[in-house]
């Protein structure tokens, strides 16, 4: 088994809409991804899965649990440990009209296959003047887990969002995971689908309509998870939960924070971000990735370009430390944003604490 997989990760708690609705805790992200794959494979015979341990082992994180038994080895393909090889095969299959879903056991391993993702999948539609469509999804856990070291902890949102021709999605909740994965599989272009390992087992309340087989979340549209009037906080993936926790703390101090779940990094919902900033007049961006050339940097620039005159305070950017991820637990915590970091940044933006220089 490759590094990053774990037998301790619990299997899905259910599969199928009615069973999931009976769960008083809602639906886990793992269940949401599994059900989305199941339904899209059932609806479209051109959809197939490939990757390390997706079949016989039921998926390193049990996202593909039960799918081999249901769809067989022709549509759920266990591959050798060769990301460059099976990703190239997947792109070639997409050239021929199939819809592969390629799983990386962690997106850190996608570095072995980045030539196929960028030079082949992302650019072919443009280079062929629209004659070649590449309907492929690259999915798997992204960013830091816990105690997996520097080579397994990078966030690739900014890396892949830099590339024209790719769409980059980052689900937070079960609704995000289910709706965005369905949209990604149906999309005619290559999609990089960045999940978070630490969210797989987290359960979210879910509405009945989300369990409808036709449900999807539109690509490129952010979601306002919490409305507010004093400061805008943008986040994606696991950091959305941190931002919501920070907003709750801030509310007790009289600060009303609006939390935007980006959902889509490319395309980026600039309109939603700027509309929020024009209302709150302040901005805090949050991400786990490195700060330089990051997603937060792009958001800050977008607001400066489109809504600078609405800002009442300098923008605040919260990101991971500009160092490879430490292995030691105490240093690891210091290297990724925490709820208290977001709270302090929002308070600075609202002039409710000492100066930024004093808090540096």
Secondary structure, DSSP 8 states (H G I E B T S, - for coil): --TT--TTS---S--SHHHHHT-TT-EEHHHHHHHHHHHHHHH-TTEEEEETTSSTT--TTSTTTTHHHHH-TTTEEE--S-HHHHHHHHHHHHHTT-EEEEE-SSGGGGGGGHHIIIIIIITHHHHTTTS-----EEEEE-S--SS--GGG----HHHHHTSTT-EEE---SHHHHHHHHHHHHH-SS-EEEEE-GGGTT-EE---GGGGSTT----TT--EEEE--SSEEEEE-THHHHHHHHHHHHHHTTT--EEEEE--EEETT-HHHHHHHHHHHS-EEEEEEEESTT-HHHHHHHHHHHHHGGG-SS--EEEEE-SS---SSHHHHHHHS--HHHHHHHHHHHTT-SS-HHHH-
